[in-house]
Amino acid sequence: MNVYQYLSRNRAGFTAGILLLCLLFPLSAADYTIDSFNSSIIITSEGHYDIEESATLTFNVPKHGFYRTVPVSFTLDDGSSIKARVTKIRASEDLEVSRNSYSVVMRLGSPDYTVTGTHDYAISYRYDIGEDRFTDKDEFYFNIIGTDWDVPLEESSFTIEFPFPIDTDAISFTSGEAGSTSGEQVSWSIDDSGKTITGTAGRIAPDEAVTVKVDLPEGYFESRTNWQAIIAPFALVLTLLGLFLAFRWWRTYGRDKNLVIVPVFTAPEDLSPLDAGYIIDSSLDIHDVTSMLFYWADKGAVTIVEEDKKISFIKGKPLTDSLPHEQQLFDRFFALGKNGVVTEKDLKNDFIKVYAKVQQTVAKHYTKERRLDSREAKVKAGLTFLLGLIPVLTLPLVLTVNYPGAITLVIAGISLAYLITDTVIIQAAMSRWHIRKTFSKVMFFFLLFLIFVIVSFVVFAIAYFETSQQSLALWAVPAAFISLFIFALFTVITTKRSDYGVKKLEEVMGLREFIEKVEIDELKRMIEKDPEYYYHLLSYAIVLGLEKKWAKKFDSFTLEPPRWYSGDQVLFNSLAISAIVNRCDRSLASNLAPKGSSSPGHVSSGFSGGSSGGGFGGGGGGAW
């Protein structure tokens, strides 16, 4: 029997089955009903809406509870936007509140248990659309019931209490689908005082709304003080005064003297490569330590050995006429090994402790008469950084003081982090500015610009979605972050060098000038006088970041193998020596980090009586 024959003989049974399914389907879909929904709105004299809502739900299947969604983001006909605030939220059940850029969701009930049958739910909250945006009138335009409910509201009622009497002719209700201008579904009345409206709207489908619009005379609501607009000019003036003071401090105390650089072809007698590196940026880095190994090797105090691509260092003759930090580095370095031999394995133990200790000793050496920076300028630099706290503190107030909250602290935190980050990056760039290549300098400022764009965009987005003064943010955010960058810049450049620091830096830069620009003919004369001339300046070239350039200048010369090297290398030239330097540098750097660390809704007022779903508030809800 085919399908056609079966259906022909059992047509009555088939039809009955289809009808039964049609009846059962809506029953199975009705997991719950919203039996009634009541809204009570008390409007304050300042234009806040204190709302209490109650809903009765019947659950036909187990559900956790009731949820209510309230929209907060709206666009007016003129293109401007309004961000409403929902605060003072209370509920009759366990309550969980979540927020996003467009709505506030209030979820009543518990994920830990379910309920069935009929249950009553109540919530209350304050709804605030902000200060008055009309110059010729006031109004109350609100969606008592929105279009976003999951199921129909079987019964609905409302009460609206105004602070002062209102004109009955100025009241209009609309209901139905969004955009409807009919109010036939709504029944309402106003009491003798002219202040309280009560009404019902009957059954409301999920895509329908009930909206009230009341035209009020200008001045009906008390004007609110716009603290953001008041604080903004004061913040601007304070920031400009701070920038002016930072500029004066830099001009008076922080401007470095122009360096007089005279090329010199011999290393400074009283400066080791480590000292030269510290004088450049007032810090000790791994290049400085690497340079000392080749400096000591040139003096016969160290032999570098390579076997099977592993490097070890053998202690040679003792140092003579060395400064305390140099001697300390030498002694502690070889104390890591055994019998005067330090292997890469030995470096894994306590090399970082040696490095940290020597840093302290070098810093102590360059104090008092050997201080590299000006004490007075350093104090002014610290004060300049503190001036940077002006925009850090005023920007969040300018953006949020009308409605302070957690977002105020978020903007302040981002601003402070930006100031610190810019200061650190500029310090890193300026510390070796004299020896940085042009590309490196450009990349630093590109990085700073990129950070500025990202942070400004993030804070502006926060201001746009979370505050009531978006237009104010258009100039306040970029102005604040530009000023923070300038404060960070002045903090760094106000730390000028002492006379001693300038003198020593000129000596180091004189040697750098020679290494970088010396001509081949002049080098040839130097080698004829001293065949080991390349090795004598190699350690200084390392610390100045010019070891590769120094090697290339000698790649046409035949060099004698260094006395201080033994191992895998068979053919020697300057480029081979440069490769040895790089391997030593990597060997030290790989053991510098501590164990476990890693490398470095639209609102329209166009229709005189309003339209359904066209006001503020509304939203919807359902069961979960």
Secondary structure, DSSP 4 states (H G I P E B T S, - for coil): --HHHHHHHTHHHHHHHHHHHHHHHHHHH-SEEEEEEEEEEEE-TTS-EEEEEEEEEEEEEEE-EEEEEEE-EEE-TTS-EEE-EEEEEEESS-EEEEE-SSEEEEEEE-TT--EEEEEEEEEEEEEE--S---SS-EEEEEEEE-S--SS-BSSEEEEEE-SS---GGGEEEEEEETT----TT-EEEE-TTS-EEEEE---B-TTEEEEEEEEE-TTSSPPPP-HHHHHHHHHHHHHHHHHHHHHHHIIIIIPPPPP-----SS--TT--HHHHHHHHHSS--HHHHHHHHHHHHHTTSEEEEEETTEEEEEE-SPP-S--HHHHHHHHHHHHTSBTTEEEHHHHHHHHHHHHHHHHHHHHHHSSGGG-SB-HHHHHHHHHHHHHTHHHHHHHHHHHHTTS-SHHHHHHHHHHHHHHHHHHHHHHHHHHTGGG--HHHHHHHHHHHHHHHHHHHHHHHHHHHHH-S-HHHHHHHHHHHHHHHHHHHHHHHHTSPBPHHHHHHHHHHHHHHHHHHH--HHHHHHHHHH-TTHHHHHHHHHHHTT-HHHHHHHTTTS--PPPTTEEES--S--HHHHHHHHHHHHHHHHTTTSPTT-----B----STT--TT-SEE--EEEE-
